[in-house]
Amino acid sequence: MRTIKKIHLAENAPIADLVTYRALPTNSIDHIDPFLFLNHHGYQVYPKNNRGLPFGPHPHRGFETVTFILQGDLSHNDSGGSESIIKEGGVQWMTAGKGLIHAEVSSPEFMKNGGPLEILQLWVNLPAKLKMTAPKYTGLQKNEIPEISLDNGKVTIQVISGNWEDTKGAFSPLVDIQLATIFLKPGGTYNTSINPARNIFFYVVKGKVMVNGHEAQIHQLVEFNNDGDAIKIEASEDSIILFGHALPLNEPIVAQGPFVMNTETEIRQAYQDYRNGKF
């Protein structure tokens, strides 16, 4: 069984009137290679005639964003020409690669009618050889993403990428990133095995679980050692886990604003290319 190195509490980091908890990076943990960043927006209820999400056009280079719409919706458009409105239960996977400008706002319908909102955004690093790859965007609704029911219906796995219980994920990332959203009812148990060489990403979105003998609850990120393969999760209440694993890239990380590269020179080049309209 894998041992747990530390359990980290997400930091309260509101953005305008948007409730936000940042689970990565924080004062206690920088990253879990190749997982770089996680913002947990909400849960909150927007009134009618609201301004929606505040993420107007902004650039990225050198990594991928994976956005989970748990409640509410997310309207996406980017400089590559992609547009979508992804609703509750859907997921967006965007490869920023060599450079993309995108906006992530609420739909006109959500701004008019309001309602509950909860969204997660995860940044996943790209290896040096793929940082300047062509940008790509895919947005899928809930019914386009495979789900697995286990433990007599007490566990549901939404298979985002990789292979979970012999079910292939909806997205095919450039590198072997295994990602799933796991929904557990009280008493629901999920056991799995992960190669000790792979780094685990485990964030409690909602509820309370026991994982490998330790209690973890909402807004906590569980950091594992690389010393075993067995993972056992048991929920004591309705819970949601963002769960992933990948081999570490073991490359230098230089991050500044919306860019994640390997050197300071590459960061300066990213800013220059953005200013020169090359995204």
N, C-alpha and C positions, 0 to 999 in steps of 0.2 A: 504494500500500500504506500502511495506517495505521502510524504510528510509535508506539513504546511510550514512555510518559512515565517510568514507574517500575514495578518489580516489588516488591511488598510481601509480607513474610512474616507469616503469621498468628501471633497471640500465644497462647501456652499459657495457658489460663484455665479450669482444672478447676472443676467444680461438684459439690461433695460428692465421691462416688467416680466421677463421670462424666468421662471424658476429653473435654476440650473445647478446641478451637482457635478463637479469634475472629479472623476475617479482616477484619471491618469492624464498627465503627471500631477503629483501633489508634493507636498513637503516631505512625505515619507517614502515615495517611490517615483522614479523617473519614467521608466518604461519596462515592459516585459517583451523583449525582442522576439518577433518583429511588431508587436502591438505597441503603438505609440501614444495613443490619446483616446479618452472616452469622455464625452459629455452626456449627462443624463438630464434631459429637459422635461420639466413637469415632475410629477403629476400636478396639473392645475386645470381649472375650468375658466375658459374665456367667456366674457359676456357677449351679447349681441353687438354688432357694429364695432368690432375690435380691429386693431391694426395688424394682427397676426404676427407671424414670426419675423424677427428683425434682420434676417441674413440676406441682405441685398447682394448685388454682384461683387464677387471677390475671387482672386486667383488661387490656384494650387499648382505645385509641381513636386514630383518625386515620390508619391505615395498613392494609396487608394483610400477612399472613404466608403464605409458601409453604414447605411442609415436605416434604422428600424423604427417604423411608425407603429407604435403600440396603440395609440388612440389619437384621434384627429386626422389630419392629412398633411401632405407636403407637396407643394408645387415646385417642380424643378425645371429650370431651363439653363442652357450653357452655350458657350461660344462655338461648340461643335455642332449646334443645331438640334440637340436633343431637348425634348419637352415632355413632361408627364405630370399628372397629379396622382400620387400614390396614397391610398387610403389605409384605414386601420388594418393592421396585420401584414401590410406589404413591406417590402425592403428595396432599397436602392443600393447599387454597387457602382461606384464611379472610379475609374482609373484616371487619375490626373496626368500621370506620365510626364511628358515633356512640357505640358502646360495647358491649363483649361481655366476659363472664367465661368463661374456658375452662380446662380441665385437660388436660395432655398427659402421660400415664403409660403404663407398659407393660401389656400385657394379662395377665390371670391366668395364661394358658398360658405366656407368656414368663417371668414371675416364678417359676413352678414349675420350668420346664425349663431356663431359661437359654439361652445361645447367643450368637453374634456380633451386635453392634449397631453401626450407623453411620447417622447421621441428620444432615441439613443443615436449618437453618432460615434463610430469607431474609426480611428485612422490606423491603417496597416501599412508598414513600410514596404518599399520595393527594393530589391537588391540593386547594386550599382549598375549592373549590366542592363537593367530594365527601367531605370529611372527616366530615361528619355524616350520611352516607348510611346506609341500613338495613344492619345486619350480615347476613352470609351465610357459609355454610360449605359446601364441597364436598370430599368425600374420594373418590378414585378408586384402584382397585387397578391393578396393572401391566397386566393384560389389557384395561383400559379406556382406556389411553393409547396413541395411535398411535406406531409406530416405523418409521423409514426405514433401510434397509440400503444402504450405499454402498461404493465402492472394493472390490468383490468380497468383501463381507462383513467387511472390516476396520474399517469405521466404522458404528456404529449411533447414530441420533439419536432420542431419546425426546422427542416433540414436546409440550411442556407448554402453551405458549400462543403465539398469533401464527400465523405461517405460515412453515414451513421446507420448502424444496424442494417447493413446491406442496401441502404437507400441512398441514391446519389443526390447531391444537393442541387438546388435550382441554379446556382451561379458557378461558373468555371473560372476561378481566379488564375492569374499568371503564374503564381507559385502555390505550393501545397498548403493552403490555409483551410483548416477545418473549422467551420462555424455553425452553431445551432442556437436556437432559442428554445429553452426547455421550460415547460409549464407543468407544475406539480400541484396536485391536490393534497390535502392533509393526509399523511401516511404514505404518500407516493414515494417509491424508491427507484432510483436508477443507478445501475452499476455498469462501469465500462473500464476498458484497459487502454492506456496511452503510453507509447514508447517513452522511456525515461529521457531520451535525447530531445524530446519535443517540449517546448515551453507551453504551459497552460495559461489560458486567460479565463478567469472565473469571476463574474460580477453578479451580485444579487440585486436584481432590479426591484423585486417586490418580495415581501414575506420573510420567512425564516427557515433555514435548513441546517441539518447536520451534514458536514462533508468531511469524510475521513476522520471522524471523531471530534471535530470542532464545530461550534455553532457559528454560523454566518447569517447576517440579516441585511435588510434593505440598505442600500448605499455602501455596502462593503465589498472590497476587492480582495480576493483570496490569492496570495502569492505562494506557489508551491516550490519545493525543492525538486531537483532532478534526480530522485533516488528510488523511484519505484514506478509501477505501472497501474496499479489498481486505484480506481476512484469510486467511492460510494457516496451517493447523495440521498438523503431522506428528508422530506418536508414535514414540518410540524404545523404549517398553515398554508393557505394558498400562496404559491411562490412562483416567481419567474427568474430564470437564470440565463444570462448571456454567457455561453460556454464555447471556448475555442481552443485550438492548439496548433502549433507550427514549429518547424525547426528554426532555431535562431539564425539570423543572417551573419552575426558576428562581424559587422562592418562598422566603420565610424559613422556616427550620426551627428550631423550639424543641422539644427533646426532653427529657423528664424521666421516668425510670423507664419505665413501660409505655405512656406517652402521647407522641404526636408531633403537634404542632400548629404554628400559625404565629405565635402570640404567647404571652407569659407569662400574660396574662389567660385565654386559652383553656386553658392547662395548669391554672391554679388552678380553673377551672370544671370541668374533667375530674375532678379530685380531689374536688371538692364533690359532683358528680353521682354519682360512685362511692360516696362515703360515704352519700349519700342513697338508695341503692338503685335508681338509674335505669339501670343497665346491664342 
